[in-house]
Amino acid sequence: IRKGGGIVMQLLILDAGHAKDTKGKNNLKENFYEWEFNNDMQYKIKARCEELGIKVFLTNPNPDKVSDISLTTRSALANDFWLRNSKPKSIFISIHANAFSSESARGTETYIAKNASSTSKNFAKVLNDEVVKVMKSLDKNAKDRGVKCKDWTVIQKASMPSVLVEYAFYTNLDDLKILKNNRSELVEATVKSICQYFGIEYKKEITNKLYKVCVG
């Protein structure tokens, strides 16, 4: 996007929740680790958004090599990068997978803080709807838990519009199947919502980037 001869940055800030050594964030029986899902998702989303010309900043780029970064530090890193780049139009997404003591709990839910702007609220609804749409296309019994309000520190202290998404429950076997096998679909749902936020035309991923030229 050009304005007055300059490039206007559109900034996506991704926060991959938790680190490899965060206790309890796994389903050992099913060989699922939340940090790995969150990290895989953030890099897949990053790659797709960069294809579309969106600048991406990661608050937790190496969760396999560091201890859990405090939530206050994550929001501070996001705020600092945003300020140093002259407060561009931005959206902050904290990426998670959910868990509960009962295997019956399942579904997608997206959080905003109590101090959330209308922009955060609107984006949370769009993101949640896009993810639920994909979840239901893969499993008709998938649940929409909606947009919820809770002061998770990482989004409550972020200066830009911010949400925290729980894609599905890794403690539920049906949800877990999607979290393991359908990440590309979840990524595309997320990218669609981001494109809508920035007013960018959504383009599907180019799966075949190898072109052959034959000279007769």
C-alpha positions as CSV (number, residue, x, y, z in Angstrom):
1,I,0.0,0.0,0.0
2,R,1.4,3.3,-1.0
3,K,0.4,6.7,0.3
4,G,2.1,9.9,-0.8
5,G,4.9,7.9,-2.2
6,G,5.6,5.9,1.0
7,I,4.8,2.4,2.0
8,V,2.2,2.1,4.8
9,M,3.1,-0.9,7.0
10,Q,0.4,-3.4,8.0
11,L,1.6,-5.2,11.0
12,L,0.6,-8.6,12.3
13,I,2.0,-9.5,15.8
14,L,1.9,-13.2,16.6
15,D,2.4,-14.7,20.1
16,A,2.9,-18.4,20.2
17,G,1.7,-19.3,23.7
18,H,4.0,-21.2,26.0
19,A,7.4,-22.8,25.6
20,K,8.6,-26.4,25.4
21,D,9.3,-26.6,29.1
22,T,5.9,-25.2,30.2
23,K,4.5,-27.7,32.6
24,G,1.1,-29.3,31.9
25,K,0.6,-28.0,28.4
26,N,0.4,-31.3,26.6
27,N,-1.6,-34.5,26.1
28,L,1.1,-37.1,26.6
29,K,-1.2,-40.0,25.9
30,E,-1.8,-38.7,22.4
31,N,1.7,-37.3,21.9
32,F,0.5,-33.7,21.6
33,Y,2.4,-30.7,22.9
34,E,0.7,-27.3,22.8
35,W,3.9,-25.4,22.3
36,E,4.6,-27.4,19.1
37,F,1.2,-26.7,17.7
38,N,1.3,-23.0,18.6
39,N,4.8,-22.6,17.1
40,D,3.9,-24.5,13.9
41,M,0.9,-22.4,13.4
42,Q,2.7,-19.1,14.0
43,Y,5.3,-19.8,11.3
44,K,2.7,-21.1,8.8
45,I,0.6,-18.0,9.3
46,K,3.7,-15.8,9.1
47,A,4.8,-17.3,5.8
48,R,1.3,-16.8,4.3
49,C,0.9,-13.3,5.5
50,E,4.3,-12.3,4.2
51,E,3.3,-13.6,0.8
52,L,0.4,-11.1,1.0
53,G,2.7,-8.2,1.9
54,I,2.0,-8.0,5.6
55,K,4.8,-7.4,8.1
56,V,5.0,-10.0,10.8
57,F,6.6,-9.8,14.3
58,L,6.9,-12.7,16.6
59,T,7.0,-12.3,20.4
60,N,8.1,-15.9,21.0
61,P,10.1,-17.0,18.0
62,N,12.0,-19.8,19.6
63,P,9.8,-21.6,22.2
64,D,11.8,-24.8,21.8
65,K,15.0,-23.1,23.1
66,V,13.9,-20.8,25.9
67,S,12.0,-20.9,29.1
68,D,8.5,-19.4,29.0
69,I,8.6,-15.7,28.3
70,S,6.4,-13.8,30.8
71,L,3.1,-12.5,29.4
72,T,4.0,-9.0,30.5
73,T,7.3,-9.2,28.5
74,R,5.5,-10.5,25.4
75,S,3.1,-7.6,25.4
76,A,6.0,-5.2,26.1
77,L,7.9,-6.6,23.1
78,A,4.9,-6.2,20.9
79,N,4.3,-2.6,22.1
80,D,7.9,-1.6,21.7
81,F,8.1,-3.0,18.1
82,W,4.8,-1.2,17.3
83,L,6.0,2.1,18.7
84,R,9.4,1.9,16.9
85,N,7.5,1.5,13.7
86,S,5.3,4.6,14.2
87,K,2.2,2.8,15.4
88,P,1.1,1.2,12.1
89,K,-2.3,-0.5,11.7
90,S,-1.8,-3.7,13.6
91,I,-3.4,-6.8,15.0
92,F,-2.0,-8.9,17.8
93,I,-3.0,-12.6,17.9
94,S,-2.0,-14.9,20.7
95,I,-2.1,-18.5,19.5
96,H,-3.3,-21.4,21.7
97,A,-4.9,-24.8,21.9
98,N,-7.2,-25.5,24.8
99,A,-7.4,-28.2,27.5
100,F,-9.9,-29.3,30.2
101,S,-10.1,-32.0,32.8
102,S,-13.0,-33.6,31.0
103,E,-12.7,-35.1,27.5
104,S,-16.2,-33.9,26.7
105,A,-15.2,-30.2,26.4
106,R,-14.5,-29.2,22.9
107,G,-14.8,-26.2,20.5
108,T,-13.3,-22.9,19.4
109,E,-13.2,-19.7,21.5
110,T,-11.6,-16.4,21.1
111,Y,-10.8,-13.9,23.9
112,I,-10.7,-10.2,24.2
113,A,-9.7,-8.2,27.3
114,K,-12.2,-6.2,29.3
115,N,-10.6,-3.0,28.0
116,A,-10.8,-4.2,24.4
117,S,-11.6,-1.7,21.7
118,S,-14.5,-2.2,19.2
119,T,-11.8,-3.0,16.7
120,S,-10.6,-5.9,18.8
121,K,-14.2,-7.1,19.4
122,N,-15.0,-7.0,15.7
123,F,-11.8,-8.9,14.7
124,A,-12.3,-11.5,17.4
125,K,-15.8,-12.3,15.9
126,V,-14.4,-12.5,12.4
127,L,-11.5,-14.8,13.4
128,N,-13.7,-17.0,15.6
129,D,-16.3,-17.3,12.8
130,E,-13.7,-18.3,10.2
131,V,-12.1,-20.9,12.4
132,V,-15.4,-22.4,13.4
133,K,-16.5,-22.5,9.7
134,V,-13.4,-24.7,9.0
135,M,-13.9,-26.8,12.1
136,K,-17.5,-27.6,11.2
137,S,-16.5,-28.4,7.6
138,L,-14.2,-31.0,9.0
139,D,-16.5,-32.3,11.7
140,K,-20.2,-31.3,11.8
141,N,-20.2,-31.8,15.6
142,A,-17.5,-29.1,16.2
143,K,-18.5,-26.5,18.7
144,D,-18.6,-22.7,18.6
145,R,-17.8,-21.4,22.1
146,G,-17.9,-17.8,20.8
147,V,-16.1,-14.7,21.8
148,K,-15.4,-14.3,25.5
149,C,-14.0,-11.6,27.7
150,K,-11.1,-12.2,30.1
151,D,-8.1,-10.1,31.1
152,W,-5.4,-12.5,29.9
153,T,-2.3,-10.4,30.6
154,V,-0.8,-10.7,27.1
155,I,-3.8,-9.1,25.4
156,Q,-4.8,-6.8,28.3
157,K,-1.5,-5.1,28.2
158,A,-1.1,-4.9,24.4
159,S,-1.4,-1.4,23.0
160,M,-2.8,-2.4,19.6
161,P,-6.0,-4.4,18.9
162,S,-5.5,-7.9,20.3
163,V,-7.1,-11.3,20.7
164,L,-6.3,-14.7,22.1
165,V,-7.6,-17.6,20.1
166,E,-8.1,-21.2,21.4
167,Y,-8.4,-23.2,18.2
168,A,-9.7,-26.4,19.8
169,F,-9.3,-28.7,22.8
170,Y,-6.4,-31.1,22.6
171,T,-8.0,-33.0,25.5
172,N,-10.9,-33.9,23.2
173,L,-10.1,-36.7,20.7
174,D,-12.3,-35.2,17.9
175,D,-10.8,-31.8,18.3
176,L,-7.3,-33.2,18.6
177,K,-7.6,-35.0,15.3
178,I,-8.1,-31.6,13.6
179,L,-5.3,-30.0,15.6
180,K,-3.0,-32.7,14.4
181,N,-4.1,-33.2,10.8
182,N,-5.7,-30.0,9.5
183,R,-3.4,-27.2,10.4
184,S,-3.3,-25.8,6.9
185,E,-7.0,-25.3,6.9
186,L,-6.8,-23.6,10.3
187,V,-4.0,-21.4,9.0
188,E,-6.1,-20.4,6.0
189,A,-9.1,-19.5,8.1
190,T,-6.8,-17.3,10.2
191,V,-5.3,-15.6,7.2
192,K,-8.7,-14.9,5.7
193,S,-9.7,-13.0,8.9
194,I,-6.4,-11.1,8.8
195,C,-6.9,-10.1,5.2
196,Q,-10.4,-8.9,6.0
197,Y,-9.0,-6.8,8.9
198,F,-6.4,-5.1,6.7
199,G,-8.6,-4.8,3.6
200,I,-6.4,-7.1,1.6
201,E,-7.7,-9.5,-1.1
202,Y,-7.4,-13.0,0.2
203,K,-5.5,-15.3,-2.1
204,K,-5.2,-19.0,-1.7
205,E,-1.8,-20.6,-1.0
206,I,0.2,-21.4,-4.1
207,T,1.0,-25.0,-3.4
208,N,3.1,-25.6,-6.5
209,K,5.8,-23.0,-6.8
210,L,7.9,-25.0,-9.3
211,Y,7.5,-23.9,-12.9
212,K,9.1,-25.8,-15.8
213,V,10.1,-24.0,-19.0
214,C,10.6,-26.2,-22.0
215,V,12.5,-24.9,-25.0
216,G,11.7,-26.9,-28.1
